[in-house]
Amino acid sequence: MGVNTYRMPDVGLLKSMDISSTPHTLSHHGSNTSLHELNLQRTRKWMEL
């Protein structure tokens, strides 16, 4: 028997966190430290859920 998991879609998660950047932008932040920090916030939130 397998285990099913669910991850909230990125757009909804970011909106709930009041982050206006798109998931694609956060995933490809490059050397932009502001976007990198937002990406870390998103990852931490996923880990909480």
Summary of the structure (lengths in Angstrom):
residues: 49
radius of gyration: 12.2
end to end distance: 22.8
largest distance: 42.9
contacts: 94
relative contact order: 0.19
helix: 57%
strand: 0%
